[in-house]
């Protein structure tokens, strides 16, 4: 089955809109990321100066590609308070 609306697209639109309005950077952690679809889309977002404002950390039990860090979600390799947005979508 397919989702009537892909939640990853909704998240990307929301984050991109907020970041573009503020012209600011944003660190995102995607927990249970699967194939890193969120990172793949966010890393293509550009702000006015042509740079990507997003740093994306993608975590899953198994690394399906080079964008994904394999780990236990109870022990991710991030410092406390080091991300702006945490995503738990379909995980």
Helices and strands as residue ranges (DSSP letters): H 7-22, E 26-31, H 37-42, E 54-60, E 68-70, G 73-75, E 85-87
